[in-house]
Amino acid sequence: MVGWLVGWLAGRLQCITPENVRLLADASSRAWDAICAMDAPELGGALLDTMRAWKAILPNTIPPTSRQWCQPYEDSHGYLFSGAGGGFLMVVSDTPVANGFQVSINTTPWAEQAFQATTATAAAAAAATTATATATATVTAAATTTPP
């Protein structure tokens, strides 16, 4: 039984070639660069190339039905499954996607967010002990509002 499994697996691994891995690495690098540049068309193209590379490396990770799942989004910049062969479908589009949701990305560096939250909490605590209830409510509301 183990011999059969090893033989089957070895037959599937022949697709892991330097060229196919290079295609995946290049697509990943392009996707990251597009995210940093906020370039939706380039990100969409990089995601499509990522899916093509996955299919080239591990053909069984992209289900045969993926074509019909992705067909409604052919007019988008591109798309990619969140995991190899499943999960949800990420679609890069300038227009709303049916049954989709908008992802918001906070561009404030994490260290600054932590500092802002600590400062706001300290300010709220100080205001609560020294100000009236109305002033405290105003400071607390400001302290709990997250940056866009």
Secondary structure as GFF3:
##gff-version 3
##sequence-region A 1 148
A	DSSP	alpha_helix	2	13	.	.	.	ID=ss1
A	DSSP	alpha_helix	18	37	.	.	.	ID=ss2
A	DSSP	alpha_helix	40	57	.	.	.	ID=ss3
A	DSSP	three_ten_helix	59	61	.	.	.	ID=ss4
A	DSSP	alpha_helix	66	70	.	.	.	ID=ss5
A	DSSP	three_ten_helix	71	73	.	.	.	ID=ss6
A	DSSP	beta_strand	78	83	.	.	.	ID=ss7
A	DSSP	beta_strand	86	92	.	.	.	ID=ss8
A	DSSP	alpha_helix	110	130	.	.	.	ID=ss9
A	DSSP	alpha_helix	133	144	.	.	.	ID=ss10
###
